Amino acid sequence: MIVRRAFPEELAICAGMDASTETDHVWQMEERSAANELQIVFREARLPRAMRVAYPRPLDRLEEDWERDECFLVATQGVEVLGFVDVRVQPWDGVGWVHHLVVARPYRRRSIGTRLLQTASEWARRGGVRQLMLESSTKNYPALCFCQRLGCTFCGFNDQSYASQDIAVFFAYPLGG
């Protein structure tokens, strides 16, 4: 497998990938308020049956992302595109946001997402980025487990982020050095 910068003709392949997932677990958010205290707790919950989780962002504007000439990488095996990662840097705070990290359904659970993220983190370090941020819906349990397995640190949430009303949770990916 090779991870490299995407070619323009591969963007349509990336946009056509099924980025949805299936899960039988989610994170539930519980809010508790007292006089001078607010507690937010995320708790793993098992669902009575598996559910399909739609990808929260459209993939129809990848060409615009690629044209920014930041970090748009694909994982390939021969001529097959297995997945992609798209990182956008906020120069004012030195943070790279992983805007998309998608692995085609037939190739999941083969460390392709890990390789994409590792290669993106090398790119980020070379560019002086101090931190990568990943985002997931609380319904995307496989992505939440992926972030935790890679040593990411939970660092916040936004319950107003997605049009679907799902809660976005944020993880910082350690760049080291």
C-alpha positions, 0 to 999 in steps of 0.5 A: 500500500502506498500513501501519497498526494491525490491526483485530480482524477482520483477525487471522483473515486473518493467522493463516491466512497461509502463513508457510512458505518454501522454500529451497535454502540454509541456514546450517550451524553448526559448533562447535570446542572447544579448551583455552580456546577455543570457536568457533562458525561459521555457514556458508552451504550449498547443499542438493541440492534445495529444502526447505520450511521451516515457520514456527517459531511458531503463528499461533493466538494473534494475538488475545492479541498484538493485545490487548497494544496494542503494535505489531501492524501490517498492510500492506494494498492495498484490502481485501487484507491482504498481511502483518503484523508483531507487535513485543513490547517488553521494557521492562526493556531497551528492546528490541522483539522482532519476534515475527512478520513474515509476508508472504502468499506471493503478495506476497513479494519486493515490499518489503512486509516491508521497509515493515512493519519500517520502520513498526514501527521508527518506532513503536519510536523514538517509544516510546523503544525502543532496538533491534529484534531479529529472529529466524530459523531457520538453515533460513529462508535468505530471512529471513536474507538479508532481515536482512542486506540491511536492515543488521541485525547478527548478535548471537547464536543459541540452539540450544535455542529451537525445538521442531523443534530448529532453531537460532534466530539473532538480528539487531539492526535499526538504529533510528538516532537 
